[in-house]
Amino acid sequence: MKPGPVDNLKRPPRLVARFVAISWRDLALSFGPILLIAAAAIWVAVRLIQPAPPSTLTISAGPEGSTFWSAAQKYKAILARNRITLNVLASEGSLQNLKRLADPNSKVDVGFVQDGVAPGPASDGLMSLGSVAYVPLAIFYHGPSVTRLSEFKGQRLAVGAEGSGTRELALALLKANGIVPDGATRLLPLSGDDAANALVSGKVDAAFLAGDSAQPAVMGKLYRTPNVQFYDFTQADAYTRRFPYLTQLVMPMGAFDLGKNLPSAPIHMVAPTAELVARDSLHPALSDLLIEAAREVHGKANILQRAGEFPAPLAHDFPISDDAARYYKSGKSFLYRILPFWLASLADRLLVVVVPLIVLLIPALRLVPSLYAWRVKSRIYRWYGALIAIERSALTDHSAAERASLLDRLDAIEESVNGLKMPLAYADQFYVLREHIGFVRARLTQGREAAAGTAGEGDDPSGEQPNRQPDDGPPESADGLRTRSA
C-alpha cells in the first residue's frame, strides 16, 4: 500500500549524521590553494635566485712586472682567504684587456682598463666596479722650456708601445694640438725604460711616460738628468674639461727631494684613471670581494693621491654596476659582515626563498581557520534557501497533493542534512537546522490538519444526512430564507 501524507510525516530519517573531530576534506580544500601559491612562489624565487658564486675568476692585468700585474697578484692572495681562486693573465695593456672582456669566448671576468681607450661608447655587457688609481702622464723633453704641446710638432716623440694606454692617451692629446703622424713628426712606439733611455741618449726629443714609467723614482731620476725638463701642463684645466676622463694633479714642491727642494715649484699634470671593469654577469658577492681587495691594494697614500681616495665610484667610460654602487653607499650586507663568505653566500640565497615564503604564509595561515569555518557552515546554510521556499509555500492554500509534494521535498532535505559529515565543533548549528526543519514540518502538519478538519465538518464520512428534529419542516429554500429575513 502506498503511504499517504500522514505516513510521510511519521517516517523516520533513513540516515544519521556523521560527526568527526575535524573535516580533513574541508581543511585540504582550505589550505590547498595556499600551498599551491606558496609552491609557485618558491618556484619563482628559485628561478630568480642568484646561483652560488663561482670559485674561480680570471683577471686580465698588464705586462708581467707592471704595476697592475703586481696589483693583480695581491688581489689573488686576498681572494684566496675566501676560497676564491684568481687566475692572472698577462696582457699588452688596457686595449687588450678591453678586447678580452668584450669577447665572451675569452673567459676573462675582470680587467684593468685605462679611461679614454674605449673606442666610442662603452661596450655592451661591461660595467665598472670603480676607479682604482690615477695613471699620471709625465712628459720629459730636451731643450728650452715648452709651454704647449703644439710646440712638439716636427720632433721625435716616444708615445708608448702599440696597444698601451699610454699611446692612446698621447695620440689623443697630440691630435687635439694638431699633431698627427706625418713626415715631419715621428711617433715612436717606445715606452718605459726604453723611452727613458732613448731620451737620455738623445734618440728622441720627448718621451710620454704613464703608469709604471711615471713612478716617482723614475720621474725623479729623469728630473735630475742634465738638459732634460719636466713638462708643466699649464693648460691642465682646459684639458680636463675637454677630456672628462682626465683629472688635474699637482706634483708638489720637494716631492723628489725635500732637502734640495726638487722640484722647486709645483708641476701640473693630467691623469686618466684606471677602472676595474667586469662583465655584467659577475656575481654580486664576488663584486664585493673585488672592491674590498681594491681598497686594500690601492687605498694607500702616495705622492699623487691621499689615503682612501681609491677605489671610488667614478664613472667615465663604463657605468658603475648596481652592486658596486650599493657597496660604496652602504658597504657589505649584514650577512657578509658577520659570517664567513661561503656561509653568508648560502644564507643569502636561502633568504631569497624563505623571506617571501614567510611573508606569504603568515597572513595566509590566519585566513585558513576562517576559510575552513566558511566551508563547513556553507554546507548547512545552503539548505536554508530551500527551507524558506517550502515555508512560504505552506502559507498559501494548497491541495492535498501539493501539500504532500512539499512534505516530500522537506523529507528529501532532511535526509540530505542527516547525511552530512560534520565536525563536532559545528554540531550546534547542525541541530539548529534540524529544529528549523521540524518547525517547517509543523507548519505543514498544521495546514494539513486544518484542511482535514474543514472536510470533516462539511461531509459525514458515512454518507448519511445530519439528524433533524421531527417537527422541522422541509428545508427552506434560499427564497424562503430571504422571505423570513424580510
C-alpha positions in Angstrom: 0.0 0.0 0.0 1.4 3.4 -1.0 2.0 5.6 2.1 -0.1 8.8 2.3 0.9 12.2 3.6 0.3 11.2 7.2 2.6 8.3 6.8 5.3 10.6 5.4 5.1 12.7 8.5 5.8 9.7 10.7 8.6 8.2 8.6 11.9 8.2 10.5 15.1 9.5 8.7 16.9 6.8 6.9 20.3 8.4 7.5 22.1 9.5 10.7 24.5 12.5 10.6 28.2 11.6 11.0 30.2 13.7 13.4 34.0 13.8 13.2 36.7 15.7 15.1 37.8 17.6 12.0 36.9 17.6 8.4 40.1 16.7 6.5 38.5 17.3 3.2 37.5 20.9 4.1 40.9 21.5 5.6 42.6 20.3 2.5 40.4 22.5 0.3 41.0 25.5 2.5 44.8 25.0 2.9 45.5 23.5 -0.6 45.3 26.7 -2.6 47.6 28.4 -0.1 50.1 25.6 -0.5 49.9 25.8 -4.3 50.6 29.6 -4.1 53.5 29.0 -1.8 54.9 26.4 -4.1 54.6 28.8 -7.0 56.3 31.5 -5.0 59.2 29.1 -4.2 59.5 28.1 -7.8 59.7 31.7 -9.0 62.2 32.5 -6.2 64.4 29.6 -7.2 64.3 30.6 -10.8 65.3 34.2 -10.0 67.7 33.4 -7.2 71.4 34.1 -7.9 73.4 30.9 -8.2 76.3 30.2 -5.9 79.3 32.4 -6.7 81.9 30.6 -8.8 85.1 29.6 -7.0 87.4 30.7 -9.9 87.8 34.1 -11.5 90.1 35.3 -14.3 91.6 38.8 -14.5 93.5 40.4 -17.4 96.1 42.6 -15.8 99.0 44.0 -17.8 102.6 43.2 -18.7 104.4 41.0 -16.3 106.1 43.1 -13.6 103.9 46.1 -14.2 102.0 47.9 -11.5 98.7 46.3 -12.4 100.3 42.9 -12.7 101.6 43.3 -9.2 98.2 44.6 -8.0 96.5 41.5 -9.6 98.9 39.2 -7.7 97.9 40.9 -4.4 94.2 40.5 -5.4 94.9 36.8 -5.8 96.2 36.5 -2.3 93.3 38.4 -0.8 90.6 36.4 -2.6 92.3 33.2 -1.6 91.4 34.0 2.0 87.7 33.4 1.0 88.5 30.3 -1.0 88.3 32.1 -4.4 91.0 31.3 -7.0 92.0 34.3 -9.1 93.8 33.4 -12.4 96.0 36.3 -13.5 96.6 36.8 -17.3 99.4 39.0 -18.6 98.5 41.4 -21.4 99.9 44.2 -23.5 97.8 46.8 -21.7 94.4 48.3 -21.4 93.4 47.8 -25.1 94.0 44.0 -24.9 92.2 43.9 -21.5 89.2 45.6 -23.0 89.2 43.3 -26.1 89.3 40.2 -23.8 86.4 41.5 -21.7 84.3 42.2 -24.7 85.0 38.7 -26.2 82.7 36.1 -24.5 85.0 33.3 -25.6 88.0 34.7 -23.8 86.6 33.6 -20.3 88.0 36.8 -18.7 85.8 38.1 -15.9 87.5 41.3 -14.9 90.4 43.5 -16.0 92.1 46.9 -15.6 91.2 49.4 -18.3 92.5 52.9 -18.5 89.9 55.6 -19.2 89.9 57.0 -22.6 91.0 53.9 -24.5 87.5 52.5 -25.1 86.5 53.2 -28.8 83.3 55.2 -28.6 80.5 54.3 -26.2 81.2 51.6 -23.6 80.9 48.1 -24.8 77.6 46.3 -24.0 77.7 43.9 -21.2 80.6 45.6 -19.4 80.4 47.5 -16.1 82.8 49.3 -13.8 83.5 48.3 -10.2 85.1 51.7 -9.7 88.3 53.6 -10.4 91.3 52.2 -8.6 94.2 54.5 -9.4 95.4 57.5 -11.3 97.6 56.9 -14.3 99.6 60.2 -14.3 101.1 61.3 -17.6 104.6 62.7 -17.3 106.3 64.3 -20.3 110.0 64.8 -20.3 111.8 66.6 -23.2 115.2 68.2 -24.3 115.8 71.8 -25.0 114.3 75.1 -23.9 111.1 75.3 -21.9 107.9 74.3 -23.7 104.5 75.6 -22.5 102.2 74.0 -25.1 102.1 70.5 -26.6 101.8 72.0 -30.0 105.4 73.0 -29.8 106.5 69.4 -30.1 105.4 69.3 -33.7 108.1 68.1 -36.1 110.0 66.3 -33.3 110.8 62.7 -32.5 108.3 61.6 -29.8 108.2 58.3 -27.8 104.5 57.8 -27.2 104.3 54.2 -25.9 104.0 50.7 -27.3 101.2 49.6 -29.6 98.1 48.7 -27.6 99.1 50.5 -24.5 97.0 53.1 -22.7 100.0 55.5 -22.8 100.0 55.5 -26.6 96.2 56.0 -26.8 96.3 59.0 -24.4 99.4 60.6 -26.1 97.8 60.3 -29.5 94.5 61.9 -28.3 96.3 64.8 -26.7 98.7 65.4 -29.6 95.8 65.3 -32.1 94.0 68.0 -30.0 97.1 70.1 -30.6 97.1 69.4 -34.4 99.9 66.9 -34.3 99.4 63.7 -36.3 101.9 61.1 -37.6 103.5 62.6 -40.8 106.9 63.0 -42.3 107.7 65.9 -40.0 106.6 64.4 -36.7 107.8 60.9 -35.8 105.8 58.9 -33.2 108.0 56.1 -31.9 106.5 53.0 -30.1 108.8 53.2 -27.2 107.7 53.0 -23.6 109.0 52.6 -20.1 112.8 52.3 -19.7 113.3 52.1 -23.4 111.7 55.5 -23.8 113.6 57.0 -20.9 116.9 55.6 -22.2 116.2 56.9 -25.7 115.5 60.4 -24.2 118.7 60.4 -22.2 120.8 59.2 -25.2 119.2 61.8 -27.5 117.5 59.4 -29.8 114.1 61.1 -29.1 113.2 64.7 -28.3 110.4 63.9 -25.9 109.0 60.9 -24.0 105.4 60.4 -22.9 105.5 58.3 -19.7 102.5 57.0 -17.9 101.7 54.3 -15.4 104.7 52.3 -14.4 107.0 54.6 -16.4 105.8 57.6 -14.4 106.6 56.3 -10.9 108.2 58.9 -8.6 111.6 57.2 -8.7 111.7 57.2 -12.5 110.5 60.8 -12.7 113.0 61.9 -10.0 115.8 60.3 -11.9 114.9 62.0 -15.2 114.3 65.3 -13.5 117.9 65.3 -12.3 119.2 64.4 -15.7 121.0 67.4 -17.3 119.3 69.1 -20.2 116.0 67.2 -19.5 112.9 69.1 -18.4 109.6 68.1 -16.9 106.7 69.4 -19.0 104.2 71.5 -16.9 100.6 71.3 -18.1 99.8 74.9 -17.7 96.6 74.3 -19.6 95.5 71.4 -17.3 92.1 72.9 -16.6 91.3 73.1 -20.3 92.5 69.5 -20.9 90.3 68.1 -18.0 87.3 69.9 -19.4 87.8 68.8 -23.0 88.6 65.2 -21.9 86.3 64.4 -19.0 88.1 61.3 -18.1 91.2 63.3 -17.2 92.0 64.7 -13.7 94.4 67.5 -12.9 97.2 66.5 -10.5 99.9 68.6 -8.9 103.4 67.3 -8.2 104.2 69.2 -5.0 107.4 71.1 -4.3 110.1 68.9 -2.8 108.3 65.6 -3.9 111.6 64.2 -5.3 114.0 65.6 -2.7 112.9 67.7 0.3 116.4 68.7 1.2 117.2 70.1 -2.3 113.6 71.1 -2.9 113.2 69.2 -6.1 111.1 70.1 -7.9 111.5 73.7 -6.8 108.0 74.7 -8.0 104.7 72.7 -8.3 104.3 70.9 -11.6 100.8 70.5 -13.1 100.0 67.1 -14.6 97.0 65.3 -16.1 96.0 61.8 -15.4 93.2 59.4 -16.5 92.0 56.8 -14.0 92.2 53.1 -14.4 88.9 51.3 -13.8 88.3 47.8 -12.6 86.0 46.6 -15.4 83.9 43.4 -15.2 81.2 41.7 -17.2 77.7 42.3 -16.1 77.3 38.6 -15.3 79.7 38.9 -12.4 78.2 37.5 -9.2 77.3 40.3 -6.6 79.2 38.5 -3.9 82.4 38.5 -6.0 81.9 42.1 -6.9 82.1 42.9 -3.2 85.2 40.8 -2.7 87.0 42.5 -5.6 86.2 46.0 -4.3 87.4 45.0 -0.9 90.7 43.8 -2.5 91.0 47.0 -4.4 90.5 49.0 -1.2 93.3 47.1 0.5 95.7 47.3 -2.5 95.0 50.8 -3.9 93.8 52.7 -0.8 97.2 53.7 0.5 98.6 57.3 0.1 101.4 58.2 -2.3 102.8 61.5 -3.7 99.8 62.0 -6.1 96.9 60.6 -4.1 95.6 60.6 -0.5 94.8 57.6 1.7 91.3 56.2 1.0 90.9 58.1 -2.3 90.6 54.8 -4.2 88.7 52.8 -5.1 86.0 55.3 -5.9 82.7 55.1 -7.9 83.9 57.5 -10.6 82.0 56.7 -13.8 83.9 57.5 -17.0 83.9 55.1 -19.9 81.8 52.4 -18.2 78.7 52.7 -16.0 79.1 51.8 -12.3 77.4 48.5 -11.6 74.4 48.4 -9.3 76.2 46.1 -6.9 79.3 48.3 -6.8 77.1 51.4 -6.2 75.4 49.6 -3.3 78.7 48.6 -1.8 80.1 52.2 -2.0 77.0 53.5 -0.4 76.4 51.0 2.5 79.3 48.5 2.5 78.9 44.8 2.7 75.5 43.3 3.5 74.8 42.2 7.1 75.3 38.5 6.5 78.7 39.0 4.8 79.8 41.2 7.7 79.1 38.6 10.4 79.5 35.2 8.6 82.3 33.6 6.6 82.0 34.2 2.9 80.8 30.7 1.9 78.2 30.6 4.7 77.0 34.1 4.1 76.6 33.2 0.4 74.5 30.2 1.3 72.3 32.1 3.8 71.8 34.9 1.3 70.4 32.6 -1.3 68.2 30.8 1.3 66.7 34.1 2.4 65.5 34.8 -1.1 63.3 31.8 -0.7 62.4 31.9 3.0 61.5 35.6 3.4 58.9 35.7 0.6 57.5 32.4 1.9 57.1 33.7 5.4 55.6 36.9 4.2 53.1 34.9 2.2 52.3 32.2 4.7 51.7 34.3 7.8 48.6 36.1 6.5 47.6 33.0 4.6 47.6 30.8 7.8 45.5 33.4 9.5 43.0 33.1 6.8 42.8 29.3 6.9 40.6 28.9 10.0 38.0 31.4 8.6 38.0 29.7 5.3 37.6 26.3 6.9 34.7 27.5 9.0 33.1 29.1 6.0 33.3 25.8 4.0 31.7 23.8 6.9 29.0 26.3 7.6 28.2 26.7 3.9 27.0 23.0 3.9 24.4 24.0 6.5 23.5 27.4 5.2 22.8 26.2 1.6 19.7 24.3 2.8 18.1 27.4 4.3 17.1 28.7 0.9 15.1 25.6 0.0 13.6 25.5 3.5 12.4 29.1 3.3 10.8 28.4 -0.1 8.9 25.5 1.4 7.8 27.6 4.4 6.5 30.3 2.1 4.6 27.8 0.1 3.0 26.4 3.3 1.4 29.8 4.0 -0.8 29.7 0.8 -3.7 27.4 0.1 -2.8 24.1 -1.4 -4.5 21.0 -2.4 -3.7 17.8 -0.6 -1.5 16.6 -3.5 0.6 19.9 -3.5 1.0 19.7 0.3 2.1 16.1 0.0 4.7 17.2 -2.6 6.0 19.9 -0.2 6.3 17.2 2.5 8.3 15.0 0.1 10.7 17.9 -0.6 11.1 18.5 3.1 11.8 14.8 3.7 14.5 14.9 1.0 16.1 18.0 2.6 16.1 16.3 6.0 17.6 13.1 4.6 20.3 15.1 2.9 21.0 17.1 6.1 21.2 13.9 8.1 23.7 12.5 5.6 26.2 15.4 6.2 29.6 14.8 7.7 30.1 17.5 10.3 32.9 18.4 12.7 31.8 18.2 16.3 32.6 21.9 16.8 29.6 22.7 14.5 27.1 20.3 15.9 25.1 23.1 17.5 24.5 24.7 14.1 23.6 21.3 12.7 20.9 20.8 15.3 19.6 24.3 14.9 19.0 23.4 11.2 17.2 20.3 12.3 15.0 22.3 14.6 14.1 24.6 11.7 13.3 21.7 9.5 11.0 20.5 12.3 9.4 23.9 12.6 8.6 23.9 8.8 7.2 20.4 9.1 5.0 21.5 11.9 3.6 24.4 9.8 2.8 21.9 7.0 1.2 19.5 9.5 -1.0 22.2 11.0 -2.1 23.2 7.5 -2.9 19.6 6.7 -4.9 19.0 9.9 -6.8 22.3 9.4 -7.7 21.1 5.9 -8.8 17.7 7.2 -10.9 19.3 9.9 -12.8 21.5 7.4 -13.6 18.5 5.3 -14.9 16.6 8.4 -17.4 19.4 9.3 -18.9 19.6 5.8 -19.3 15.9 5.0 -20.2 12.8 7.1 -17.7 10.1 6.2 -20.6 7.5 6.4 -22.6 9.3 3.7 -25.7 9.9 5.9 -27.5 13.2 6.2 -27.4 15.1 9.6 -30.3 14.4 12.0 -33.2 16.8 12.1 -36.0 17.3 14.6 -39.3 15.7 13.7 -41.2 18.9 13.8 -38.8 20.5 11.4 -40.4 21.3 8.2 -38.9 20.8 4.9 -35.8 22.6 4.4 -36.2 26.2 3.4 -35.2 27.3 0.1 -33.0 30.3 -0.5 -36.1 32.3 -1.4 -37.8 31.3 1.9 -34.6 32.3 3.9 -34.8 35.7 2.2 -38.6 35.9 2.9 -38.1 35.2 6.6 -35.4 37.5 6.8 -37.6 40.2 5.2 
